[in-house]
Each structure stands twice: as C-alpha cells, then as structure tokens.
Amino acid sequence: MEHALDVCGLEPPQPMIEILSKLSELGPDDVLVVEHFREPVPLYAHLEDAGFAHSIEKLGEARYRLRIWRGA
C-alpha cells in the first residue's frame, strides 16, 4: 500500500521530522511516497540505520519524489 506525504511547503528541518515520524506506520509491504522540493541527502543515513531502502526521482527543477520501504 502506498502512503503519500507532501513536504514541499515545509521549512527545514520539518521535512525530515515528518518523514521519519511516518516510518513507524509502514507495514512490510508499504511504501511511503514523499513529494519534496529538494533531494533529502541528509535523510539517507537515517533511513539506512533504521533498515529502510529508498529510491529518488527528479521530477523538475525543485521537485523530487522519494519512495521509502522496509529493507529486505
């Protein structure tokens, strides 16, 4: 199941806080789909440490789509 989260209108560090808080809601087959205004590079280490995998897609000049799921 996909869960959508749009953090484009939030000021740092709120996007990271919102994303990390949603991770606990993800089940084994769930994906968190995040719309973001920049690539959230500092988030990647947190995801890895917590056992999550991710992919990132650049949609435009200031638009990214991040997908996060529980790692294998």
N, C-alpha and C positions, 0 to 999 in steps of 0.2 A: 504494500500500500504506500502511496506517495503522500507526504505531508509537505505543504507549501509554506514558505516563510519568506517574506519580503523585508529586507533590512535596508533598502536603498535610501530611505529618508532619515536614517538614524546617524547620529554623530558618534565617532569612536569614543570609548570602547564598547558602546552599546551593541553594535552588530555581533561582536564576538560573544558578549554576555548572552544575548538572545539565542544565538546558535548553540552554544554549549548547554544552555538550560533545556533546549528541546531534545538533546541527545538521549536523555533518560526515557523519553516517551517512545523511542524507536524499538519496535519488535525485531525479531531475527530477519524478517523478510521486508522490512520497511525501508523507505528511502526518504531522507529529508532533502527537499529541493529548495535551495536558497537563491533568491534574486539579490544581487549585491552590486554596489556601484564601483567596486574595485576588487582586484584579486586579493583574498584574505590570507596572504602568505604566513603571517604570524599564527594563524589558526591551525595550520597543518601539523605542527609538532604536538599540539594538544590533542588533535584527532588521533594521531598515531599512538600517543601514550595511552589513550583511552580505548584503543582497539578498534578504531573506525577506519574505513577506507573512504576515498573520495575521488571525484573527477571534477574538472573545471572546464567550462566552455566560455570563450569570449564571444559575447553577442554584439558588442558595439564598442564605441569609444570609452564609455563609462558604464558598461553593463556586463555582468558576468552571471552565469548560472553554475552553482556549485551543487553537486549531488553527494550526499553522505550516507553511508550504510555501515552496518556492523561488519567488521572484517571476518575473514574465514578462519 
